[in-house]
């Protein structure tokens, strides 16, 4: 399999991490892949102000839930 430059760069970065942190990155990447449901990502899409606002709100809510507030 031939890797793109971005794929090679990602692998190099993950290899530099301590094993525990690399494992977290791999789990996170798998979770992102699962969210995509096998659909290709359209990288030409850009985030609108509403998208950014919604993502920020969701992120803050999740952080507060995890922190127990």
Secondary structure, 3 states (H helix, E strand, C coil): CCCCHHHHHHHHHHHHCCHHHHHHHHHHHHHHHHHHCCCCCCCCCCCCHHHHHHHHHHHHHHHHHHHCC
